[in-house]
Every structure is written in C-alpha cells, then in structure tokens.
C-alpha cells in the first residue's frame, strides 16, 4: 500500500484499494433507517430499511401475481392493500434486525458483520451462515427467528457494496460468489484505512481517506458520488436472495414467512378437566364454522395458523400447532373432558406456551372455569403479550350453584369458600392486552363463543376500546374505509343508547331497531350496526351492573403499527427501537406505520392521542411524515415526556376528501423507570453453553429490584430469581447462561423472557429474546485480538522509557478460548476480566474525552465468582494473572465460556516487539504481534486446523464498544 507522509508526528495514509489494508473498524454501513436521512440531511439516500422493504414488497407481489395467474381480473392494487397488517409487521421485523446490526453492541464494531477492515473472507463465511440459518428456520416454520436471521444477512450483504471497492472496480453486476461458492471469486478489497466522514473520529488517525458510499452526503460519505450505484447493486443482491429463498422453500412457505394475506391465527387454550364438556364443544363448533367460512372466501391458498394448548392440574400442553385446518379439527375432536378436582389449574403455563408459539398480532381465547395455580408466571405472560401485541380473551364459565361431584363435573366448594377475586389475574391480563374477560355460564357458552368468530375475521380494526364502572359515554368514528361494525360489551347490560352521526337515536334492548340489532347472552352483548353504514361520529352510552369492557370493531384494511425509539447519533445516526416498555417522564420518539392504504389513495395523519384506561385523553403527539412514496406511510412523533400512567393510542388523520380517519391500538403501554437492554444474542449449538449479555438501567431513585429469566425449553442454567440493588440513574450488567442439550434439534426456537421489577413499587420491564438452535459446523475460525489503547513514548535512548498496549481477546468460533501464552517479548502480560471499572483504570484518557458515557465491553463478574484455580474444573478469576516469556500456556477454558479476556502488555522500549499466542478448544491458533507504535500496535497471524495461514490486522471491539479511540500524540 502506497502512503504519503502528512505530519511530523504521525504517518497518515491515503487508501489504495488492494486486498489487505490495515484499518480501524467502525460501526458503519448504509444508513440504517428513514430517520438517518433526517439526521444527515441526505434526503435522497437509500437506507438499509428502504432497500429491505422495497425488495420484500416487490418479490412478494411478484409471487402473489404468479400464484394467481390462472385467475382473471387480478387487481394489483387490491393485492397490495390486502397484504395485511401481519405482512407489514413481518417486514418490520426484518428491517429492524437489519438496522440493529448498526446498534447492537455485539455486532456494531465487529468488521465481520460489515465487510470492514479487509475481513472479506470472514464476512463471506458469516453471510453463508446467515443464509443457512434462514433456510433452516423457515423450513422448520420458526418464522420469527428466520426473519431475524434474514435481516442480519441483508445488512452484511448490503454493506459489501458500500464498503468494498466493487463499485470502484467498475463492476455493474452483483457478486454472486458471496452466497454461491460455486460461482467464480474475484479479488476484492473491503474496509477503509479509515471509514471517512464527519462522524468517523478515526479519520485523522493512522490512514486517512475512506471509501464508504453509505449516503449522498459528502460530510458522511467520502465516495458519496457512487452511493446510488452501490445502493442499486445492494438492492439487486437483496432481491436475488429473496428469489433464491422462494425457490428453496416454495412460494407458500415464502408467503407464510412474511404473513402475507394470512387470516388471524386461531389460538385456543383449553381447560380439559371433567367439567369442561360444554366449553370444549362450543370451541369445537366455532373452529369448524370459522374454517368453513374461510374455505368459501379464501383468496389465496394460505389458511392461517391454528394452535391448541390444553391444560389441567398438574399438566399442561403439548402445543398442537398446524397450518392445516383439518388437522386442527382433528386436534379439537381428540380433546376430552376428563378428571377434575379442586381449583386451581395450570392456566398461565398453557397461556405462556400459546403466546410463545403464536404469531405477533394474534388473538388468544382461553376457556376455563378455574382460577390460575401458576401466579408466578404473570410477569412473563405480560411481557409476551406486550412484545407480540397479542390480545388475550378469557371465557370463564362459573356456575356457583354446582357444589357436588356430579359425573363429569369439577369438584366444587361452597360459594362462601371461593375467593371473589380469584379471577382478577385474568381480568388484569385481558385489560393489558386490549382483550376481554367474559363471565358466562355453561348454558350460554355456545352463544358467547361467537366472539371468536367476530374477532378472527380478516381485516378487523379497532375503532374504540374502553373499560368503565357501571356507566360510560363514548364516541367512535366510522369512516369510508370501514364496511361493517360490531360492538362487544361485557357485563350485565341494563341500558344502551346509540346516536348516529345524523342524530338518529336507538335504545337497546328495545323493539325498534333503525340503527342496530342486539344479541345478548350471559356476560356478553353483541351489537351489529345495520347497513347502510352512516359515516361520521357515533355516540354510545352504556349502563351495566358492575364493571364493563367494550370494543367497537370494524372491517377495514386501513390500520397502523407503532414502536418507540430513541435517537442513536454516534458513528451511524438513526432511530433505534426500544426494547420493552418506554421510560416514564423522559423523551422518546413514537414511530407509526400506516398499513393497508392503496398506493393511489391520499391521506394525511396528523397526530396520535394517548388514551388512559377509561378512554380519556392524556396527551396529543403531533406526527411528521419522514417517508417517501416508496413504502407504507411512516410517521414520527416526538414525546418530550412519556406519561407515568398506562395508556393506549388513537391515530387520527384525514383522507383527500376531508373525511376524518381514526384507528385505535388496544394494548395498554406500561411506562416504567427500569429498563433492560440486551447486548448479545448468540446462536445455540447442541451440547454447548451460550451466554446472553444484558444491562439493567434504573431511571429512578436507588432501590432494590428482583430479576428473573424464563425460557420455554428449560435450557436456562439458573432460572431462579435474583435480588439486585441499583443506584439512582445507575445500571448493572448481568448474563444468563443457556445449556443446549446434545439432543436438541437444529431449527428449534427458544423464547427467553427477561423480567425485572422493583420491590417497593409496581415498576417493571421486560426483554424478549428469540434464539434458535443451529447446525454445528466444524470450528475452523481462530480467536481474534482487538487493540484498545497504545501508550508509547520511546526516545532514542530505549533504556529510558517503556511502552504499553491494552487489547481484548475473543474467540470468533463456537469453541471458546482455551489458552494464552506470551511467546516473544521481554515484558509482562497481565490478564483480567472485562468490566467498566477496569476499563476506566486502563483507559482514563478515553473516559475523560468522551461525553455521554463510555460503553466498553460488558461482562461484569458475578459476586460469587471463586478465586482462580487454573487447570481445574472450578470457576476461575483472571484478575492479576501474569505471564512472562517462557511460561507455559495458561488454561482459561473453564473461565471463558465465550467471554472475552482483557490483556495489558508492558515492556521497556529496548524490546519493541512481542507476540501473544491464543488457542481455542478446537485447536485453532492466532498469533497476535505487538509493536511499540501508535501506528500499528497489533498484528495477527492465525493457524487453523487446515494449516492454512492468513494475516491481517484485526481491531475488533467486542461488546458495547462503540467509541473510536483518540490517541494523544503530545
């Protein structure tokens, strides 16, 4: 590489595109999402989000059109609007997984995920691993995991065209060899001497220049003039992957992966004790009716998802899941009401399984006449409800007059011995989800179960959802996009009055029915508005005996999705989606995506109203459009302070004729003062242990918290609850270990739920982590060294000074680090664990010069970690372990378990070179060469099983290491 001298202090480099270039790894790529264009003022830039959404939409429409070629008069506009809310949610999952590669600490600074730092070979291997995982999970029908893997694949693939010199070489076609080894390979360079751009703090260090084509902004992208060429190739490559995926799994599985035109999942959680004969019969008949109706009206060959989870005491499950409606009916026919006994039953355990396996945006129906035995699962169930935005409805059949042990009936206690609030947990869960709890009888359950049919029809949207005590007056809007309206009111209805937009009134119950008809059963009242449907604002006044919940549902394709986000304005700007519930009292962005609008339809959405539990207005959030014509309308609102009380949301807008539009989300957002942020999401291998790293933030005063982790497969090593103390505005870093059994099948999905709650307040939050078991390939990847900081002041008289370098070692493969040796050098190598405190001791200059906090590698040792006993099977501590040249390799295999190791080497200037040797458990070896130079302090050589050897500089920062390092040359 040819470079020119630019300073008396430092030799800087202009990047020349050759195969091996030594450069700083930067967490950069194409801009992650739409908000990045706002922050960089590059409105015409193509983002990861745009390229991903556009490619999926195009291939999906192409697939649908091919499947319907035999049909006449296929309307592409109707196909588009009929893709469904589930489709846009699935696309959002892929786009989010893509963007997270720039935000997640375990991937942000790793050049292998971004085709940086000349890691072409490693990045290509990673791409192929993502492809294999996507195929495996799609074929196993683990679609959420497949969408995550696909998003990760897209990010790395798209980065290749921005970060390599492929475009500069004059190439006008995609590089097929990346995902097709049989295609010819071409020598190509990736990465930069420095990334370049105004946010690249390394641009003045080492080698200057940079070739990134991430945006059209000259401030952020040195090769901005090639951005559109790079984006075109990246989009073409993304389309090619989707076409290959469709060819591999078939068009039906491809459409299921993206939930295209699929009706809502039918999910039953059934109590199967002896008293449940009527409930099982009612559910069976409703399922049959729904399946028959879908057969008549189905536009595609996709019937949807069907899930059945039985429970009793002490058993629950298994999960019976199918996309074959006739197989589901066979499951229902095989259900028998047997046994019995006193309350309670394992209801929440079964519900947790149903939520884990059901697609997002589902509706779950729980049939039981017993209270829950497994209260301890409440927090985990709540987390899954909110994470999947799933409604849960409880159909409770309680006949208190039954006190005996009649044949086939549950053994009953006397009325006075039954707790009146034993079903309150069910009511709490349904209220949180925006569903309903209906108290009915066994004689009425067949009529009440009509709610299943009402709510699992395609294109149902919510116009109003509220809860109240005995009396309520509310209004809801019917617009031209709504074709049918149904009202559900729980409780014992005494009076209901409807007033149409034109002022026509009707009382219910009543004989005169100009507006609606009422069907009443014990616990549920169903009101259907009669055609022709009058457009405008309807008034509804309801009186009941006791509490009530009411929903107003309409038939319409127009709906919306949302999430909360914070601004990420480090090296790569954008909006990062928040995990869990938003933090009360602090600013946040609200991102809204309107779905189901025709491309030719014009409408504007001005604001979102935050609604309290009784439907009252709490706050108005103004929306500004940031999208262009290419995707579903995406809007952003800024909330300067999140309310402290729970809220739902109502979206308001206007069509081109001036008619108002409104849609409601029914789940109750739970603001909190505690937050969980996940830092690493590993893949699981049969017979191996994996670690999920996370951090808990306390945004309130100092207090004690309880933390628990649960998974649906029983892989957690220590699922017990932990007690934590977190200071005001402080945080703690923790990890959980999962041990995957040797018998685990590749493609198995695992849902890990992390929950934290304050001991003295109802303050809690959650994070749901989706993991997958993958095929174990031979580990041929050697460990890696990552330089962190160099201190060097070596004068001409070498005996008068010394030099130091700090770096991190981590195994790239799945074997884990095994041993470390100082092979050359006259200095001392000190090993230590990675923690925030230790990083401050080693790098005080970095902490002084960086504002807003420093995010360094995340592992914080547990308090009960034992003292070091190297070479034994016990838990080890590395702190203070020293190595000199000639010492035998130190065995760290029992300590590392996938964790990084921090090392600090110090030596006199008369010995300006050193070599560290790393081994992993598979025998792969890495030679890390140290040099008393700020220019290039660390170089690596590795030897794997094959005996092949390559050399390049790896400065990979593991964990939450998003800063770039500024050296003091004074």
Secondary structure, DSSP 8 states (H G I E B T S, - for coil): -------SS---EE----S----------S--SHHHHHHHT-TT---HHHHHHHHHHHHHHHHHHHHTTTSSS--HHHHHHTT-HHHHHHHHHHHHHHHHTTTSHHHHT-GGGTT-TT-HHHHHHHHHHHHHHHHHHHHTT-HHHHHHHHHHHHHHHHHHHHHBSTTTTT--S--GGGT-TTS------BS-SS--STT-TTTTSSEE-----S-S-TTT-TTGGGHHHHHHHHHHHHHHHHHHHHHHH-HHHHHHHTTTT----EEEEEE-SGGGHHHHHHHHHHHHHHHHHHHHH-SSS----EEEEEE-SS-EEEEEEES-HHHHHHHHHH-------SS-B-HHHHHHHHHHHS-TT-EEEEEESS-BS-GGGHHHHHHHHHHHT-EEEEEEE--TT--S--TT------GGGS-TTTTHHHHHHHHHHT--EEEE-TTTHHHHTHHHHHHSSTTEEEEEEEEEEEEEEEEEEE-TT---EEEEEESEEEEEEEE-TT--EEEES-S--SSEEEEEETTEEEEEE-SS---EEEEEEEEEEEEEEEEEEEE-S-EEEEEEEEEE-SSS-EEEE--SS-BTTS-EEEEEEEES--TT--EEEEEEEEE-TTS-EEEEEEEEE---TTSS-EEEEEESS--SS-EEEEEEEEETTS-EEEEEEEEEE--BSEEEEE-----EETT-EEEEEEEEEE-SSSEEEEEEEEESSS-BS--S-EEEEE-TT-EEEEEEEEE--TT--TT-EEEEEEEEEESSSS-EEEEEEEEEEE--------EEEEEEEEEE---SSGGG-EEEEEEEEEESSSS-EEEEEEEE-SSEEEEE---HHHHHHH-HHHHHH-SS----------TT-----TTSSS----TTEEE-TT---EE-HHHHTT--EEEEEEEETTS-EEEEEEEETT--EEEEEEES-SS--EEEEEE-TT--EEEE------SS----------
